[in-house]
């Protein structure tokens, strides 16, 4: 119940008798007024925090159902800033929060149990409520603790949409003003989900839970759109001036592809020391499925397809990761160093995407359908690398198997010059690292340019420190996509456009084929 920047939370276990509860993201919130009762009366609790930030509430005795845990949650100051869709926001007319920040879930022996979710607003709040699970403010659903923890919840004056089709159900809710129409994005998301399932030959049961898209508006010009996977769908945080670009479409489609690729289907070991070796599959192949399906659907054109792939080609050349094998990248992906881990995961994604491009959309589709069917017949989500290689052999032949193995184990992916068809060709071309050239800083209600790098492309384009940024659009880590910024200085407004590129290195890129047929002009 949102009120004065706090949430009142009641967790009731009607049949289970938990002795402890865990709040996964306890560092982002302040928890007070904690009380517990069971069938026999009040229960004394102790509270502690683990090294990973998990807050644990422990009872001093065994409990007897029904058991109720009640407490008040309020956000820490730093938790309410930035583009993260999981920032905890509680304001007079709206609220948004993720399950791991608010729900202290009981630790019991049951992995799944029927759970009644109620989003209840007090008298000062607008009545609209939604979550990853649906649009109702009083929702009965069956959810695992993991799904509850990774859900997103919103209150306020919502824009909503609900779509029902033989291929499944979808719902969407938007909180706050964004520059694009959230209803159109909701319709696109439903179409992407259906198209990807058809492409993979995945049939969802009639009672499959509704897939949710929740859109939150905010001010974070430095990262215009952030999209994260949440329980049964995704959540999107958009700056008020952000456009719903091809990059956002691709990321959205990738998350839906990951319901299968990296979700119900995993290459190798899903847990343990070998988990990271499968990231090229879950991150890279899912990205390739998104690219291929959106291109076939017409949701992205040739230039947008090439631009996304060129980003991966450039990153590999600039970072040197294209010279590393899967085992080395997997080892780095398991590093305790955040920067090294994130760079390795990105490199593994690039490896998977480029391997899929060399294989081609048709053979990849056949391979995935075969391994999905095989995994389903064995009721196992895990597919060995040997089984994947065998499916590649059946779909594309021995020569492609040899190329794929070399690409994974030795480094640089061999890609045919015409791998993307007659409209695009792979050429040798210098690539440059992304260099924005300045830092954006908030000053009250304004966003200003700070720490401008002398001699950078931003400086050469005419930007100055203390310029007020009214709007900005760019692709993070993409030096070949122009930065477009609207700034005001001394009462005058102007648009500035530049390529955020640093010093270049040798590389490869897809571009319009020299002898492309005239039909490519429409692509």
N, C-alpha and C positions, 0 to 999 in steps of 0.2 A: 504494500500500500504506500505509494509515494506521497510524502508530505514533508515540506521544509528540508529538502535535500536528503531525506532518509527513506529507507525501505523497511517495512515490517515484514518478516518472513516467518511462516509457520510450516514446519515439516512434520507431517503426521504419518507414522507407520502403523497401518491398521491391522496388519497380520504379522509382520516381522517384529522381532524384539532386538533392535540394535543396541550395542553397548558403546559404539563410537560413531562419529560422523566426520566427514572430511570436506573442507572447502578448498577447491583446487588452486584458486588464485587469491590467496589471503593477503598477499602483499599490496594489492591494488585497493583494498577497502579497510575500513575500520568497523569491527564487530563489537557491539555492546549489548547490554541488557539480555544476556543469554540465560534462559531458564528451560528446564525440562521437567516433564511429568509422564508417568506411566500409569497403569491400572491401579498401582498400589500407592500413588501419591508423588510428591516432589522427588526429583533425582538430582543429586549433587554432581556437578561437572567440573572437570579441569580443562584448561585450554593451552595448547602448545603449537609451535610452528616448526615444520621441518625445513631442512636446508633448501629444498626446491620451492618453498613458498607455500606449501600446503598447510592450512590451518586444521588442527585436529581437536575435536571436542570428545572427551572421554568420560563415561559415567563411572561412578564409584562402586556400582553394583550391577548385577544382572537385571535386565528390565523385562517387563511383561506387557505385551500388546493390549491395547493401543498405546503407542509412545509418541509424545509430541515434543518437538524441539522448537523453541521460539527465540528470535533475536532481532536486533536492529542493525542494518547495514548502511553505512554512509561512505561516499567516495573520498579517497585521499586527493589532495589538490592536483598532483601530477597525473592522476588517472583520468581526468576529464579533459585532457588536451590531446592534440594530434589526430591523425587520420584513422587510427585503429577502430574498426567497427565494434570492438569490445570495450571501449572506454565507457565507464559507468557515469551516466548522466541522469540527474534527478532535478527537474526544474518545475516551476509553478504550473506549466501547461504541457509538459512532456516528460517522458523518461525512456531510457533504453539501457539495457544491461544484458550481459551474457551469463549463462548458468554457472560457469565456473567462478564467477565473482560473487554470486549471491546464494547459490544453493549448497547448503551443507548436507551432502547426501549420506544416508545411513550406510554403514558397512555391515552387510549381511551376507549370508551364503547364497542368496538368490541373485542370479544375473539379470533377470527380467521379472518385473511384477507389474500388474495393472496400476497405473498412476493417474490420479485425477489432478489436472493442472487448472488452477483458477487464477486469472489475472484480475485483481479486484482494485478498482480505483476509488479513492475517497471523494467526498463531495466537491472538492476544489478542482477535480480532474475531469477532463473530457472522457467520455465513456468508451471510446474506441480502444481496442487492445488487439494485439496479434503476437504471434511467435513463429518460430521455425516449424511448429507443428500445425498451425492453422490460424484462421482469422477470428475464431470465437473467443470471447473473454471467459467462457466457461467450457473447458475442453476436456473430454475424456479420451485418453489415449494409452497405449501400451508402449512404454519407452524404457530402455536400459539406462543405468546410471550414466554411462558414457554419453548417450544421446541427450539426457537431461542437462548434463554438465556443459555440453557444447552447443546448446540451443541459444537463440537470441530472442529477447522479449522486448516489446515496444508498447508504449502508451501514447495517446495524444490524438490530434486531429489527423487521421490517417486517410491516405488515398489507397483504395484496395481494389483487387481484382481476383477473380476465381475462375478457373477454366477446368472443364471436365470433358474428357475425350476417351474413346475406347483404349487409347494408348496410355492413359494414366490421368491423374489429377494434379493440378498446379494451383498455387495461390501466391499472391504478392501483396505487400503493404509498403507504403512509403511514408516517412515521417519528416516533415519539413519541406522547404522549397528547394528544388533542383532545376537546372536550366533545361533538362530534357524531360519528356513526358514519361513518367514511371509506368503508366499503363501500357505504353508501347514496348518498353523494356520487358515488362512482365509477359507480354505476348511473344516477344522474341525469345525469351528464356524458355517458355513452354515449347516453342517450335524447335529450339536447339536440343532440348532434352529428348523430344520425340525422334528427331532426325538421327541423333547419335545412337539411341537404342535400336532404331531400325538398321542403321549402318552396321552395328555389331551383332544383329540378330538376337537381341535381348528382349524377352517377353516378360513384362512385369505382371504379377498377379492382380486380379481385379481389386483386391483389398490392399494393394500397395499404398503406403502412406503418401499423402499429398507432398509434392516437392515445393518448398517455399523459397521465395526471393524477398528479402527485406532490404529496403533502401533507406539510408539515413543521410540527411543533409548536414553539412558542417562547413567550416572554413579551414582549409588546409591546402593552400595553393601550391605548396611544394610537392604534393603528391595528389593530383586532382581526383583520382579514383582508386580506391582500395577495395579489393574483392577477396573475401575469405570463405572457405567452406565452413558451414555450420550444420548442425544436425538436420538431416533430411533436405538440405538445400544449400543456399548461400546467402551471404550478407554483403551489401555494397555500401561503402561510405563515399559520398561524392562532395567535392567542393561546390559551393553554390554556383560557380561559373563553369564547371567542368562539362565538357561534351562527352556523350556516350560514344566513344571512339571504337575503331576496329580492335585496338588493344584490349578494351574492356569486353568486347564481344568474344574475342579469342579466349581470354581468361575465364569468362563465364562458361563457355562451351567446354573448356578443359576441365573445370570442376565437375560438370555433368558427366564427362567421359570418365572421370575418376571414381564415379559410383561403381564402375565395372573395372577399369584399368587401374589397379592399385586399391580398389575397394573389394568387391567380391572376387577379383582375380589378382593374384600376386605372383611374380616371377621369383622362384627360389624360396628362401626362408622369410616368413613374415615377421618373425621376432628373433631376437638373439643377435649374435655377432655377425651373421650373414645378411641381416636385413638391408644394410646400405647397398649391397651389391645389386639389389633389385630396383634401386631408385631410378636408374636410366629408363626402366620400363614404366614404372608408375608415373614418373614426372615427364619423361620425354615422349613415350608412345602416346600417352594421353594428350599431350600437346599436339602431336602429329594428327591424331584422330580429330581434334578440334579444328585444326587448319584444313584438313582434307574435306571434312563434312561442311564447314562453313563456306569453303570455296565452291563446292558442288552446289550448295544451296543458293549461292549468289550473295551471301551476307558479307563476304570480303572479296575484293577483286584481285587481279594478278599483282598489282603494285603492293597491296597490303599483305598478300601472302609472301611475296619476295622480301618485303621489309622485315617481317617477323623472322624469317629464316636468316636473313642477313645479320640480324642482331646476334644470333647464336654463332654464325660463322665468324663474325668480328670478335666476339668475346673470346672464342677459343684461340684465335690468332694473337690477340693482345695479351691474354693471360698466360699463354703457353700450355693451357690445359689440354689442347688438342693433341699434344705429344704424349699424354699420360694414358695408361691403360685403366680399365675399369677397377681393378683391384686397388691401385694407388688412389684413385678418386674416391672409392668407397671408404678407404682408410681415413682419408681427410674428412669425408662426410660424417664420420663418427667422432671427430675431434671435439674436445671440450672448448676450443677457441671458436667463438661465435662467427667471426669474420671468415676463418678458414672453412668452417662447416658450411656456411651459406654459399661461399664461392664454389665449393666442391659439389654441392647439390645442384647449383645452377649449371655447372659443367656437365654433370651427369644428365640433366635435362637436355642440354644441347646435344650430347652424344646420342641419346635416344631419338630426338627429333631428326637428326641428320641421317642416322641409320634407316629410319622409316622413309625418308625422302629417297634415299638410294634404292630401297626396296620397291617403292612405288605404291600409290593408293590401292590399286586393285589387288596386288599380292598381299599387302598388309591387311586389307579387309579379310581376305581368305584365311590368312594365318590366324588372325584374332578370332574369327568365327570358329575355326577348328579348335583352338585351345580353350575357348569358352565352353564349347560343347563337350570337350574332353573333361575339363574340370568339373562341369556340371554332372556328367555321368558318374564321376567318382565321388561326388559330393564333397569335393575339396576345392578350396580356392587357390591352392598353391600349384604352380606349374613349374617344372624344372627347366633349367636352361636347355637341357638335352631335348625335352619335349618341344620347346619353342623352336630350336634349330631344326628338328625333324619336320615341324609344320612349315618352316621356311623352305626346306628342301622340296616338300611336296608342292608348294605354291609357286616357287621361283627357280628351282634347280640348284645343282651343286655349286655353280660359280657364285651365286648370290650368298650361299652359306659361307664360302671361303672369304668373301669380301666382308660379310657381317662379322665373322669371327676376328678378322684382322682389325676391323674398325673398333671392336670392343676391347680387344686385348692389347693392341699396339698403339692406338691413338688416332691419328688423322683419318677421318672418314672419307673413303673413296666415293665420289658422287659423279654419275654420268653428267656430261655437259647439258644434255637435254632431259634431265630427270623430271622436270616439271612440265614437259610438253613443248609444243612448238612456239609458244608465246614468250617463254623465258629461257635464258641460257646462263650457265655458270661460267663466270669469267674471272681471271686474275685481276685484282684491284686493291690498291692500298686501303687500309682500314685505320680508323682513328679512335682513340678512347673517348668516352663520354666525359665532358668537362663543362659543367654548367657555368662555372666562373664566378659564382657569388653565393651568398647565403641569404635566405629569406628569414626575416625576423618580424615578429608581431610587435606593434607599438599601439596599444589601445585597440581601437577597431580597425587600424590600418596594418597593412603588410608592407614592409620596406626592404630594399636591397641593402645588405650589409656585407662587408669583407669582400669587396669586388677585387678579383685577381687582375693585377696590372698586365696588359698585353693579351688577355684572354679574348676569345671571340665575342663574349658579352661586352667587354670594354670597347672593343673595336666597333661594335654595333651601335655604341653611343650610350649605353647604360652608365649610370653614376650611382655612387653610394648615396643612400637616403632617398632615392627615387621611390615613390609610392606605387606599389603594384596593384592595379585594379583587377587584372585578370592575367592568368598565365596558363599556357598549355604546352606540355612537352612529354616525351616518353623517357622515363628514367632509364639511364644506361644505354640510350640509343643515340649515338652521335650523328647518325645519318638522317634523323628526323628533326626538322627545325623547331626551335623554341619560339613561340609566338607570345609576346607579352604586351599588355596595354599598361602604360605607366603614366603617371601625372607628375609634373615638375613645375613649380612656380605658377600653378594655376592652369597649365596647358597639358593636354592629353595627347599621346601619340602611341602608335603601335611599333614595336621593335621585333624584328625577325632575324634569327641567326642560327647557324649550325653549331651545336655545343661540342666541338671537336678539338682534341689536343693533337700532339705529334703522331704521325701515321706510321704504320708498319705494313709489310707485304701481307696480303690476304686474298680471300675469295668472296664473290658476291653474285647473286642472281640479278640479272637486268633484262630489259626487253631484248629479245633476240633480234639480231641484225636483219635476218631474212624472215621475220615473223609474218605469217599470212594476214591478210586484211581483216579476217574475222577477229584477230586479237585486239583490234582497235576498240572493240566493244567490251573487252574483258577488264 
